């Protein structure tokens, strides 16, 4: 303690490694219905120390168990032959390596456990030489479902996240490192924990795996059919803003579709005709128009300050004179742009302020990174000309991400209350909810009650009578708006090379009591391009399947009224059997005058229209006949007569080891076989 203290302390310190970090387990990400969507699972690289254990280990491995070990390795890792594993082990032995890689790839925990059971490999690493290096790898059990929204982590999950929910909640998911020191004791290092690691929290997302699957399949099927290269679907719960499904599909170089980018929240594209709803609402709110206001759209082509504005049917002569409701139903470019130019050409600021009043220009400040900010020009900004307002009113010269458009339509469905889209709803630690993420209101009222009702009615008519019929359903009402827009190529304009189109539909269902809102947005090259036929049909499939998923009918709806329900009845106590059959209203016939208020037992015969109950005599001194009975009644009868019972199987008794009618010897064991 005192003699040359500093010297001996320095010697002792050689056997201590300070501040060795302990990596925590990364938290799981769960779906709204509790399914595991992302989890950290261990993976391993396996090594052999050919100097550990000395010659005893070598003789065991190479002289006794080599064939067995190599066959076991091949069985678990079949991509390498038994001969290859023999060569690898013999090569490592020849080199005398202490850290020789047995297999080039990482293996799973299950594979590691199987290999660890092989001879020699099942020894302590200091004796057998088999050891491993563990990695924390992030896995998604549902593959591509919502993959980009969930986000990604680095190859070793302990390094943290790179995108999506994984990145947004990285500090909660990753937990806190612990601290240990490794001290050499009796020629072996021992871990001494100073600060234990704190595992990460789990996150419960709003994603519903079933709905996500419905949306992804419906979208990809349509994209394959129309040769599209990018597609987006977002399904949201109206009242809460919970995103139940979000699909971002993009065609890869191999022709298949993958989640490559967060198109739903980041794509800054001109939305096209889905924006017309906002334009009409501004004019309704300012009192300039009503749903009955008429516009002469002529032949479908008008001159707007030197540029031609066309309706989609201009080559068929246009729509002529139509009211605002029909302008929306037919998605008339001429009708919308004429109204907005007529009332706001000299006061464009008022129109832009009307849009801002509905918060359509506001960023959503989402829980995940990468959202685009809506770009809506103001009159004081550069390049705002006479043509800007008419084209802005029909969804050009403005950029709004798909999720922002959906949030606006969701507010219409939600009686004018705009809520923020939500991806994570609960934070869980050790199985206990430590934080519930409340629904956040962006705008408590986007417009007046009258404007809202008029808009809702028009959106219903768009689906019921207008261009969006493919989005509708015979089972319930749907409301929404189509969109078909040419995609700008930037400085090259709209018509350079192959013209690309954005076809979309945004709406909600059921229209009379909205539960879900949804946007479908698809980018495709060339004609034909139809928001109603292409995006609308995807919306229709999603709406019907989601509606059916949540449809619960009473059990009586499944009963065939033409059939007679006769349950399969076991033999047993007469009084209880008859009471149940009476409650079920099953026709029951008695083959015996059963005594009242006294124990009585019956056997059962099944008929086409009911059952017959026959008396079964149970003599006190004889082993009873319990064939056809359930275990409860059979055991009661046997034990009440002093017999011990052993049961085999489940169901009803079909065999008893002591025949009925045999004189009872108390304490005797009878075996009852059931099936």
DODOSE-536824 format. One line per 4 residues: number of its first residue (from 1); for each residue x, y, z of C-alpha. Coordinates in nm, 2 decimals. Each point is the difference from the previous one (the first is absolute). Example, Ala and Ser with C-alpha at 12.3 -4.5 7.8 and 13.67 -1.06 7.14 Angstrom:
% residues 2
1	1.23 -0.45 0.78 | 0.14 0.34 -0.07
//
This chain:
% residues 675
1	0.00 0.00 0.00 | 0.29 0.24 0.07 | 0.33 -0.14 -0.13 | 0.06 0.13 -0.36
5	-0.37 0.07 -0.03 | 0.01 0.20 -0.33 | 0.21 -0.27 -0.16 | -0.24 -0.29 0.09
9	-0.31 0.21 -0.08 | 0.14 0.05 -0.36 | 0.06 -0.38 -0.02 | -0.36 -0.07 0.11
13	-0.14 0.26 -0.26 | 0.15 -0.21 -0.28 | -0.27 -0.26 0.08 | -0.29 0.25 -0.02
17	-0.17 0.14 -0.31 | -0.21 0.30 0.09 | -0.31 0.14 -0.16 | -0.10 -0.28 -0.23
21	-0.34 0.10 -0.14 | -0.31 -0.23 0.02 | -0.22 0.04 -0.30 | -0.38 0.02 0.08
25	-0.26 -0.18 -0.20 | -0.18 0.22 -0.25 | -0.37 0.04 0.06 | -0.26 -0.17 -0.22
29	-0.24 0.18 -0.24 | -0.36 -0.15 0.02 | -0.30 0.04 -0.22 | -0.33 0.15 0.14
33	-0.13 -0.35 0.06 | 0.31 -0.12 0.18 | 0.19 -0.18 -0.29 | 0.38 0.03 0.00
37	0.11 0.22 -0.29 | 0.37 0.06 0.08 | 0.22 -0.17 0.26 | 0.37 -0.04 0.07
41	0.11 -0.36 -0.03 | 0.35 -0.13 0.07 | 0.21 -0.13 -0.29 | 0.33 -0.18 0.04
45	0.34 -0.06 -0.17 | 0.15 -0.32 0.12 | 0.37 -0.06 0.07 | 0.23 -0.28 0.12
49	0.30 0.04 0.24 | 0.23 -0.28 -0.10 | 0.23 0.07 0.30 | -0.27 -0.03 0.26
53	-0.03 -0.32 0.20 | 0.34 -0.14 -0.11 | 0.05 -0.34 -0.16 | -0.30 -0.16 0.18
57	-0.24 0.22 -0.20 | 0.18 -0.07 -0.33 | -0.02 -0.37 0.05 | -0.37 0.02 0.08
61	-0.08 0.22 -0.30 | 0.23 -0.15 -0.27 | 0.02 -0.37 0.11 | -0.34 -0.06 0.14
65	-0.27 0.25 -0.10 | 0.13 0.16 -0.33 | -0.26 -0.17 -0.23 | -0.28 0.06 0.25
69	0.08 0.37 0.04 | 0.04 0.06 -0.37 | -0.33 -0.18 -0.08 | -0.17 0.21 0.27
73	0.14 0.32 -0.14 | -0.12 -0.10 -0.35 | -0.34 -0.08 0.13 | -0.04 0.34 0.16
77	0.18 0.19 -0.28 | -0.07 -0.20 -0.31 | 0.16 0.24 -0.25 | 0.34 -0.16 0.10
81	0.07 -0.37 -0.04 | 0.14 -0.23 0.27 | 0.33 -0.01 -0.19 | 0.02 0.38 0.00
85	-0.05 0.02 0.37 | 0.27 -0.27 0.05 | 0.24 0.20 -0.21 | -0.07 0.32 0.19
89	0.06 -0.17 0.34 | 0.32 -0.17 -0.11 | 0.13 0.32 -0.15 | -0.07 0.19 0.32
93	0.18 -0.28 0.20 | 0.30 0.02 -0.23 | 0.03 0.37 0.05 | -0.05 -0.02 0.37
97	-0.24 0.29 -0.01 | -0.17 0.12 0.32 | -0.27 0.19 -0.19 | -0.07 -0.21 -0.31
101	-0.33 0.08 -0.19 | -0.19 -0.32 -0.05 | -0.28 0.15 -0.22 | 0.02 0.32 -0.20
105	-0.36 0.13 0.06 | -0.19 0.10 0.31 | -0.23 -0.27 0.14 | -0.32 0.02 0.19
109	-0.05 -0.06 0.37 | -0.18 -0.33 -0.08 | 0.29 -0.12 -0.22 | 0.25 0.10 0.27
113	-0.19 -0.20 0.26 | 0.00 -0.31 -0.23 | 0.37 0.03 -0.07 | 0.08 0.05 0.37
117	-0.15 -0.35 0.07 | 0.26 -0.17 -0.22 | 0.28 -0.20 0.17 | 0.30 0.21 0.12
121	-0.19 0.31 -0.11 | -0.22 -0.05 0.31 | 0.30 0.04 0.23 | 0.11 0.31 0.18
125	0.18 0.22 -0.26 | 0.32 -0.02 0.21 | -0.01 -0.38 -0.03 | -0.17 -0.07 -0.34
129	0.11 0.32 -0.18 | -0.34 0.08 -0.16 | -0.10 0.36 0.04 | -0.20 0.27 -0.17
133	-0.04 0.37 -0.06 | -0.36 0.13 0.05 | -0.16 0.28 -0.21 | -0.33 0.17 0.07
137	-0.19 -0.01 -0.33 | -0.34 0.17 -0.07 | -0.26 -0.22 -0.16 | -0.35 0.08 -0.15
141	-0.22 -0.31 0.03 | -0.25 0.15 -0.26 | 0.27 0.07 -0.26 | -0.08 0.30 -0.22
145	-0.33 0.10 0.18 | 0.05 0.37 0.11 | 0.37 -0.06 -0.02 | 0.10 0.35 -0.09
149	-0.22 0.15 0.27 | 0.13 -0.23 0.26 | 0.35 0.11 -0.11 | 0.34 -0.17 0.01
153	0.29 -0.04 0.23 | 0.37 -0.07 -0.07 | 0.11 -0.35 -0.07 | 0.08 -0.04 0.37
157	-0.32 0.13 0.17 | 0.19 0.13 0.30 | 0.15 0.27 -0.21 | -0.34 0.17 -0.03
161	-0.25 0.10 -0.27 | 0.01 0.16 -0.34 | -0.36 0.08 -0.10 | -0.37 -0.02 0.08
165	-0.15 -0.07 0.34 | 0.33 -0.17 0.09 | 0.18 0.33 -0.04 | -0.27 0.22 0.15
169	-0.01 -0.20 0.32 | 0.35 -0.12 0.00 | 0.08 0.13 0.35 | -0.29 -0.19 0.15
173	0.05 -0.32 -0.20 | 0.38 -0.02 0.05 | -0.01 0.01 0.38 | 0.31 0.08 0.21
177	0.34 -0.17 0.00 | 0.12 -0.16 0.32 | 0.35 -0.02 0.13 | 0.21 -0.30 0.11
181	0.36 -0.07 0.08 | 0.18 -0.32 -0.08 | 0.23 -0.13 0.27 | 0.24 -0.29 -0.02
185	-0.06 -0.25 0.28 | 0.18 -0.34 0.01 | 0.12 0.05 -0.36 | -0.35 0.08 -0.13
189	-0.18 0.32 -0.07 | -0.32 0.06 0.19 | -0.26 0.27 -0.08 | -0.09 0.22 0.29
193	-0.30 0.23 -0.08 | 0.03 0.35 0.14 | -0.30 0.15 -0.18 | -0.26 -0.24 -0.16
197	-0.12 0.08 -0.36 | -0.36 0.13 -0.04 | -0.18 -0.16 -0.29 | -0.19 0.23 -0.24
201	-0.37 0.07 0.02 | -0.25 -0.17 -0.23 | -0.22 0.21 -0.24 | -0.36 -0.08 -0.09
205	-0.06 0.14 -0.35 | -0.34 0.09 -0.15 | 0.06 -0.24 -0.29 | -0.25 -0.29 -0.04
209	0.18 -0.29 -0.17 | -0.32 -0.13 -0.17 | -0.09 0.34 -0.14 | 0.36 0.06 -0.11
213	0.00 -0.33 -0.19 | -0.34 0.09 -0.16 | 0.14 0.34 -0.12 | 0.33 -0.14 -0.13
217	-0.16 -0.28 -0.20 | -0.27 0.22 -0.16 | 0.26 0.26 -0.09 | 0.26 -0.23 -0.14
221	-0.26 -0.20 -0.21 | -0.11 0.33 -0.17 | 0.36 0.12 -0.05 | 0.09 -0.32 -0.18
225	-0.31 0.03 -0.21 | 0.06 0.36 -0.12 | 0.39 -0.01 0.00 | 0.03 0.27 0.27
229	0.34 0.08 0.16 | -0.10 0.16 0.33 | -0.31 -0.06 0.22 | -0.12 0.13 0.33
233	-0.29 -0.10 0.23 | -0.07 0.15 0.35 | -0.29 -0.12 0.20 | -0.09 0.21 0.31
237	-0.25 -0.02 0.28 | -0.22 0.30 -0.03 | -0.05 0.10 0.37 | 0.35 -0.07 0.13
241	0.23 0.06 -0.29 | 0.15 -0.34 0.05 | 0.17 -0.13 -0.31 | -0.12 -0.35 -0.04
245	0.19 -0.08 -0.32 | 0.26 0.19 -0.20 | 0.14 -0.15 -0.33 | 0.29 0.15 -0.20
249	0.06 -0.22 -0.30 | 0.26 0.06 -0.27 | 0.09 -0.22 -0.30 | 0.36 -0.13 0.02
253	0.24 -0.07 -0.28 | -0.12 -0.36 0.00 | -0.36 0.09 -0.06 | -0.11 -0.09 0.35
257	-0.14 0.25 0.25 | 0.17 0.10 0.32 | -0.02 0.26 0.29 | 0.28 0.22 -0.10
261	-0.09 0.35 0.12 | -0.26 0.19 0.22 | -0.20 0.13 -0.31 | -0.32 0.04 0.21
265	0.15 0.27 0.22 | 0.28 0.14 -0.21 | -0.11 0.02 -0.37 | -0.03 0.36 -0.10
269	-0.23 -0.03 -0.30 | -0.29 0.21 -0.15 | -0.30 -0.19 0.14 | -0.24 0.07 -0.29
273	-0.37 -0.02 0.03 | -0.01 -0.12 0.37 | 0.09 0.37 0.07 | -0.32 0.12 -0.17
277	-0.19 -0.08 0.32 | 0.20 0.26 0.19 | -0.05 0.26 -0.27 | -0.38 -0.05 0.00
281	-0.01 0.01 0.38 | 0.17 0.34 0.01 | -0.25 0.15 -0.24 | -0.29 -0.16 0.19
285	0.13 0.13 0.33 | 0.04 0.35 -0.14 | -0.36 -0.01 -0.12 | 0.08 0.05 -0.37
289	-0.16 -0.33 -0.12 | -0.25 -0.27 0.11 | -0.02 -0.36 -0.12 | -0.26 0.12 -0.25
293	0.21 0.28 -0.16 | 0.02 -0.06 -0.37 | 0.30 0.04 -0.23 | 0.00 -0.03 -0.38
297	0.30 -0.22 -0.07 | -0.08 0.02 -0.37 | 0.18 -0.26 -0.22 | 0.25 -0.08 0.28
301	0.28 0.24 -0.12 | 0.04 0.36 0.11 | 0.28 0.26 -0.03 | 0.15 0.09 0.34
305	0.24 0.29 -0.05 | 0.15 -0.14 -0.32 | 0.01 -0.37 0.12 | -0.26 -0.26 -0.08
309	-0.20 -0.15 0.28 | -0.16 -0.33 -0.10 | -0.24 -0.25 0.15 | 0.08 -0.37 -0.04
313	-0.30 -0.04 -0.24 | 0.08 0.31 -0.22 | 0.04 -0.22 -0.31 | -0.36 -0.12 0.06
317	-0.14 0.35 0.02 | 0.02 0.08 0.37 | -0.27 0.02 0.27 | -0.17 0.33 -0.10
321	-0.19 0.17 0.28 | 0.03 -0.19 0.34 | -0.03 0.09 0.37 | 0.27 -0.02 0.26
325	-0.11 -0.35 0.12 | 0.04 -0.13 -0.36 | 0.33 0.19 -0.04 | 0.13 -0.21 0.29
329	-0.17 -0.32 -0.12 | 0.16 0.03 -0.35 | 0.32 0.16 0.14 | -0.03 0.29 -0.25
333	0.32 0.20 -0.02 | -0.17 0.28 -0.19 | -0.28 0.03 0.26 | 0.22 0.02 0.31
337	0.26 0.23 -0.16 | -0.27 0.23 -0.14 | -0.16 0.04 0.35 | 0.33 0.07 0.18
341	0.12 0.24 -0.27 | -0.34 0.18 0.00 | -0.01 0.07 0.37 | 0.37 0.02 0.10
345	0.19 0.13 -0.31 | 0.01 0.35 0.16 | 0.05 -0.13 0.36 | 0.22 -0.32 -0.03
349	0.12 0.06 0.36 | -0.35 -0.08 0.12 | -0.01 -0.33 -0.18 | 0.35 -0.10 0.14
353	-0.11 0.11 0.35 | -0.31 -0.22 -0.04 | 0.22 -0.30 -0.06 | 0.21 0.09 0.30
357	-0.31 0.03 0.21 | -0.06 -0.37 -0.07 | 0.37 -0.08 0.11 | 0.07 -0.17 -0.33
361	0.33 0.19 -0.02 | 0.12 -0.11 0.34 | 0.27 -0.26 0.06 | -0.12 -0.29 0.20
365	0.30 -0.03 0.23 | -0.03 -0.38 -0.02 | 0.15 -0.24 0.25 | 0.23 -0.13 -0.27
369	0.27 0.19 -0.20 | -0.01 0.10 -0.37 | -0.33 0.17 -0.05 | -0.03 0.25 -0.28
373	-0.14 0.35 0.07 | -0.30 0.11 -0.21 | 0.10 0.27 -0.25 | -0.29 0.23 -0.07
377	0.09 0.33 -0.18 | -0.10 0.33 0.13 | -0.07 0.31 -0.23 | 0.31 0.18 0.13
381	0.23 -0.29 -0.09 | 0.21 -0.03 -0.32 | -0.16 -0.15 -0.31 | -0.35 0.07 0.12
385	-0.17 0.11 -0.32 | -0.35 0.03 -0.14 | 0.00 -0.37 -0.10 | 0.11 -0.12 0.35
389	-0.34 0.03 0.17 | -0.21 -0.20 -0.26 | 0.26 -0.27 -0.01 | 0.05 -0.01 0.37
393	-0.38 -0.04 0.05 | 0.01 -0.34 -0.19 | 0.31 -0.13 0.18 | 0.29 0.13 -0.21
397	0.27 0.26 0.09 | -0.02 -0.13 0.36 | 0.16 -0.30 0.17 | -0.16 -0.20 0.28
401	0.12 -0.35 0.13 | -0.27 -0.28 -0.02 | -0.03 -0.02 0.38 | -0.08 0.37 0.03
405	-0.28 -0.04 -0.26 | -0.13 -0.29 0.20 | 0.01 0.20 0.32 | -0.21 0.27 -0.17
409	-0.26 -0.26 -0.12 | 0.00 -0.17 0.34 | -0.10 0.34 0.16 | -0.30 0.01 -0.24
413	-0.10 -0.35 0.12 | 0.07 0.10 0.36 | -0.26 0.28 0.01 | 0.25 0.27 -0.07
417	0.26 -0.10 0.26 | 0.35 -0.05 -0.14 | 0.21 -0.24 0.20 | 0.37 -0.08 -0.03
421	0.08 -0.34 -0.16 | 0.14 -0.23 0.27 | 0.24 -0.30 -0.05 | 0.08 -0.09 0.36
425	-0.27 -0.01 0.27 | 0.17 -0.16 0.31 | 0.34 -0.03 0.16 | 0.04 -0.32 0.21
429	0.26 -0.09 0.25 | 0.01 -0.35 0.16 | -0.35 -0.07 -0.12 | -0.14 0.32 0.15
433	-0.13 0.30 -0.20 | 0.21 0.30 0.12 | -0.13 0.25 -0.25 | -0.31 0.02 -0.22
437	0.03 0.23 -0.30 | -0.31 0.21 -0.02 | -0.17 0.11 -0.32 | 0.12 0.35 -0.09
441	-0.24 0.25 -0.16 | 0.15 0.22 -0.27 | -0.31 0.20 -0.08 | -0.32 -0.03 0.21
445	-0.21 0.13 -0.29 | 0.11 0.03 -0.36 | -0.32 0.16 -0.12 | -0.36 0.08 0.10
449	-0.26 -0.27 0.05 | -0.19 0.10 -0.32 | 0.31 -0.02 -0.22 | 0.09 -0.33 0.16
453	-0.34 -0.16 -0.07 | -0.01 0.13 -0.36 | 0.35 -0.14 -0.06 | -0.08 -0.34 0.15
457	-0.31 -0.02 -0.22 | 0.20 0.09 -0.31 | 0.27 -0.26 0.08 | -0.27 -0.26 0.04
461	-0.15 0.09 -0.34 | 0.35 -0.03 -0.16 | 0.00 -0.37 0.09 | -0.37 -0.07 -0.04
465	-0.06 0.18 -0.33 | 0.34 0.13 -0.12 | 0.34 -0.11 -0.13 | 0.09 -0.19 0.32
469	-0.26 -0.29 -0.02 | 0.28 -0.26 0.01 | 0.08 0.12 0.35 | -0.35 -0.07 0.12
473	-0.16 -0.31 0.16 | -0.35 -0.16 0.00 | 0.03 -0.07 0.37 | 0.07 0.35 0.13
477	0.03 0.36 -0.12 | 0.34 0.15 -0.10 | 0.09 0.37 -0.04 | 0.31 0.15 -0.17
481	0.17 0.16 -0.29 | 0.20 -0.12 -0.30 | 0.32 0.15 -0.13 | 0.19 -0.03 -0.33
485	0.30 0.22 -0.06 | 0.29 0.02 -0.23 | 0.33 -0.01 0.19 | 0.24 0.29 -0.05
489	0.35 -0.10 -0.12 | 0.13 0.32 0.15 | 0.18 0.23 -0.25 | -0.10 -0.24 -0.28
493	-0.37 0.07 0.06 | -0.29 -0.25 -0.02 | 0.02 -0.14 -0.35 | 0.37 -0.09 -0.05
497	0.05 -0.36 -0.10 | -0.26 -0.24 0.15 | -0.26 0.19 0.19 | -0.04 -0.13 0.36
501	-0.32 0.02 0.19 | -0.11 0.00 0.36 | -0.33 -0.17 0.05 | -0.16 0.02 0.34
505	-0.31 -0.03 0.21 | -0.05 0.13 0.35 | -0.31 -0.06 0.21 | -0.16 -0.17 0.30
509	-0.25 -0.27 0.09 | -0.28 -0.06 0.10 | -0.11 0.34 -0.12 | -0.28 0.04 0.25
513	0.21 -0.09 0.31 | 0.37 0.01 -0.11 | 0.23 -0.24 0.17 | 0.30 0.00 -0.24
517	0.15 0.24 -0.25 | 0.24 -0.11 -0.28 | 0.21 0.13 -0.28 | 0.12 -0.20 -0.30
521	0.26 0.17 -0.21 | 0.17 -0.17 -0.30 | 0.27 0.13 -0.24 | 0.00 -0.15 -0.35
525	0.14 0.07 -0.34 | -0.22 0.09 -0.30 | -0.37 -0.04 -0.07 | -0.26 -0.12 0.10
529	0.00 0.18 0.33 | -0.32 0.01 0.21 | -0.02 0.09 0.37 | -0.34 -0.17 0.03
533	0.07 -0.32 -0.19 | 0.35 -0.06 0.13 | 0.04 0.16 0.35 | -0.38 -0.01 0.07
537	-0.02 -0.37 -0.07 | 0.28 -0.07 0.25 | -0.18 0.22 0.26 | -0.32 -0.20 -0.06
541	0.17 -0.34 0.06 | 0.18 0.13 0.31 | -0.32 0.15 0.14 | -0.21 -0.31 -0.05
545	0.27 -0.23 0.15 | 0.06 0.22 0.30 | -0.37 0.04 0.06 | -0.05 -0.37 -0.02
549	0.29 -0.05 0.24 | -0.18 0.19 0.27 | -0.34 -0.14 -0.08 | -0.14 -0.22 0.28
553	-0.34 -0.17 -0.06 | -0.20 -0.18 0.27 | 0.04 -0.38 0.01 | -0.36 -0.04 -0.09
557	0.07 0.14 -0.34 | 0.21 -0.32 -0.07 | -0.29 -0.24 0.09 | -0.17 -0.18 -0.28
561	-0.37 0.05 0.08 | -0.09 -0.31 -0.21 | 0.20 -0.24 0.21 | -0.08 -0.14 0.34
565	0.28 0.04 0.26 | 0.06 -0.32 0.19 | 0.31 0.01 0.22 | 0.21 -0.31 0.06
569	-0.09 -0.10 0.36 | 0.20 -0.22 0.23 | -0.15 -0.26 0.24 | -0.03 0.13 0.36
573	-0.22 0.15 0.26 | -0.37 -0.01 -0.12 | -0.11 0.32 0.17 | 0.29 0.22 -0.12
577	-0.02 -0.15 -0.35 | -0.37 0.07 -0.04 | 0.03 0.35 0.13 | 0.27 0.10 -0.25
581	-0.20 -0.16 -0.29 | -0.31 0.18 0.11 | 0.19 0.34 0.01 | 0.13 -0.07 -0.35
585	-0.36 -0.09 -0.11 | 0.11 -0.34 -0.13 | -0.28 -0.25 -0.04 | 0.06 -0.27 0.27
589	-0.17 -0.34 0.04 | 0.01 -0.20 0.32 | 0.03 -0.38 -0.03 | -0.07 -0.05 0.37
593	-0.21 0.15 0.27 | 0.29 0.17 0.18 | -0.05 0.06 0.38 | -0.02 0.36 0.13
597	0.23 0.15 0.26 | 0.22 -0.31 0.00 | 0.33 -0.08 -0.17 | -0.05 -0.15 -0.34
601	0.24 -0.07 -0.29 | -0.07 -0.02 -0.37 | 0.15 -0.11 -0.33 | -0.08 0.20 -0.31
605	-0.12 -0.09 -0.35 | 0.02 0.26 -0.28 | -0.27 0.04 -0.26 | -0.03 0.23 -0.30
609	-0.24 0.23 0.18 | 0.10 -0.04 0.37 | 0.13 -0.24 0.27 | -0.13 -0.29 0.21
613	0.10 -0.04 0.36 | 0.00 -0.36 0.13 | 0.04 -0.11 0.36 | 0.33 -0.15 0.11
617	-0.02 -0.21 0.31 | 0.28 0.05 0.26 | 0.01 -0.28 0.26 | 0.18 0.11 0.32
621	0.21 -0.32 0.04 | 0.10 -0.03 -0.37 | 0.25 0.19 -0.22 | -0.21 0.26 -0.19
625	-0.02 0.03 -0.38 | 0.15 0.34 -0.08 | 0.05 -0.05 -0.38 | -0.09 0.31 -0.19
629	0.03 0.23 0.30 | 0.23 0.29 0.04 | 0.28 -0.02 0.25 | -0.18 0.21 0.27
633	-0.30 -0.23 0.03 | 0.20 -0.32 -0.05 | 0.26 0.08 0.28 | -0.28 0.11 0.23
637	-0.18 -0.34 -0.04 | 0.31 -0.21 0.04 | 0.13 0.19 0.31 | -0.34 0.01 0.16
641	0.02 -0.38 0.01 | 0.35 -0.01 0.15 | 0.20 -0.06 -0.31 | 0.32 0.19 -0.10
645	0.00 0.14 -0.36 | 0.28 0.05 -0.25 | -0.09 0.19 -0.32 | 0.16 -0.04 -0.34
649	-0.09 0.23 -0.29 | -0.27 0.27 -0.04 | -0.36 0.01 -0.11 | -0.25 -0.27 0.10
653	0.06 -0.35 0.16 | 0.02 -0.27 -0.26 | 0.16 -0.27 0.21 | 0.03 -0.09 0.38
657	0.26 -0.24 0.13 | -0.24 -0.17 0.24 | -0.33 -0.12 -0.17 | -0.32 0.15 0.12
661	-0.20 -0.24 0.22 | 0.32 -0.13 0.17 | -0.03 -0.01 0.38 | 0.18 0.29 0.15
665	0.32 -0.04 0.21 | 0.06 0.33 0.17 | 0.34 0.17 -0.07 | 0.03 -0.18 -0.33
669	0.13 0.22 -0.29 | -0.20 0.02 -0.32 | 0.14 0.16 -0.32 | -0.24 0.20 -0.22
673	0.11 0.05 -0.36 | -0.16 0.31 -0.17 | 0.00 0.12 -0.36
//
